[in-house]
């Protein structure tokens, strides 16, 4: 599995935007990815120094379409903290 397979997409929410000034970035990652794999992937893709990775597993929400009930897909969220001397991730700079 390559670094680009591990990171699926950035998560854009108000809570994730609040972490950008303190160099905390939020990504949706593959459910089977470990913290060390996530750290290596972020360091390789964005050329930054990661000091901490927190992960959260989310179950899919129940949704109804008329009579039918289903679930959204479950996913894993990773909150990545960069070191103080590390550069910021350019993708998030335009959002802050």
N, C-alpha and C positions, 0 to 999 in steps of 0.2 A: 504494500500500500504506500503510495507516494504522499508527500505533504499536501498536494492539492486534492487528494482523495479524502483526507482527514477533515479539513475545514470545508464545510458546506457553504455557509454564507454568514455575513455579519448580521447581528440582530440590531435593528433600529427601533429603539423605544426611548421614552423619556428617561427611564431609569438607567439605560445603558449610556445615554448622553451625559448624565450627571457624573459618570465615572471617568470621562475623557480628560478633564483637567488633572486628575490624579493618576493618569496613565493606566486606567483600567478599561480594557476593551472586551466586548462580548461577542461570541461567535456561536453559531449552531454547528455542531460537530457530529461525526459518525458515532452511533451508539456504542460501538465496540472499542472506540479509541480510549487509551489510557492517558493519564496526565502527562507522562513523559513523552508520549507520542505527540500530544497536542503542543507541548512546549517546543519540541524539535520542529514541528511543522510551522509554527508561528515564527520561530527564529529564522528558518530557512526562507519562507515566503517574503517576509517583510524586513529582513536583515536588522533585527532588534535583539535586545537582551531581556529575556523573560526571567523574573525572579519567583513568580508564584502563579499557580493555576488552580482555580476552584471549579468544580463541575457539579451540575445539577441535572438529574433525570426528570423529564416531564412526561406524564401520561397524556394521551390525546384527549381533547375535550369531547364530550358527548354533543352531537349535533342532530337536529331533526329536520327532515325534508318531508313535510306532510305527515303521513303515517309512519314513514320509515325512519328508523333511528340508526345512527352510525357514529363512528369515532374519527376524529382527525388523527393523523399519525403521531406516534410518540417520538420524542427527540431528546437529545442531550445538549445542554448549554454549557459553554466554558467561559469563565471570566478570567482573563489573562492580565496579570499585573506586570508592567515593565519596570526596569530599574530606572533610577533618577537620571543617570547619565545617558540613557538610551534615547535615540531619536523617536519622535512620535510617528504613528502610522498615518501616512498621507491620506488614505481613504477617509479616515474619520475627521481630519482637520477641516475639511470643507463643511462638515456637519455641525461642529461645535460653535 
